[in-house]
Every structure is written in C-alpha cells, then in structure tokens.
Amino acid sequence: MKKTAVVAGLLALTAATGASAAPPPTSVTCVLGGKTSFAHPPKGTNSVTFVYGALANVVTWVGGQRAFATPDVANGTSVVATFYDGQTQLDTAQGSCS
C-alpha cells in the first residue's frame, strides 16, 4: 500500500514540475527614449526584425546585442518582433511602447 502511495506521489510531483518547466514566453519590450529589447527568443533564432507602428520604422537584429535605441515613435505605438532562423520564421511577439 505504501509503495502505491509513493508512486502516485511521484507521478503527481512529476506532472506538477513538468508543467512549470515550460520555457518562458518570448516577449518584446519598448521604452520611449530608451531601448527596445526582446527576451526568451525561440531556440535557433539568429535574427529578429522589429516593426514599429505601420512599417514606419524597421530595425533588424543579427546576433549579439538584444537591445536597441527605440526610434522616435509615439506613446502606445505597437512593436512587433519577428524571430527567424535564416529565412524561417519561428515566432512573433508584440508589445506597446511606453
């Protein structure tokens, strides 16, 4: 009986910790007068394109730094980061400049 309880407890613990072991979501942060940055890019990312508003400002990251001077955009302007491995799009993340 005790063996069954231990096994059930281990299975429950494995299920609980397995759910929390998921990687954090990919994100983009835009600070007016500061930097635009991204966090937790998908595995294999080697470039990122940031599009602010309606394609008015585009910044491309290729390896290395993960933060750039935010272009002159208005408060609330949306920014979309698109993550690539070569020509293959891996994911996107959207934020708002503030």
C-alpha angles and dihedrals in degrees: 000000000000091000091056091050092050092049091048090049092050091049091051091048091049091051092048096048093041091060092050092048092072112119117258115261121268110255144179125210124196122193118186111234088011137058140316112217142167133218135200099013116194115269110273096029111152100161139024130196119206117202117191119201115321098352090289094132126024124183122183124204119203114182126314120040121052100197133062136182107272109243120239100283133144126262109274095026109148121235124198120197115201116196122211141186099203105308094339115103109223104178146326133227127193131205142160127243116240 
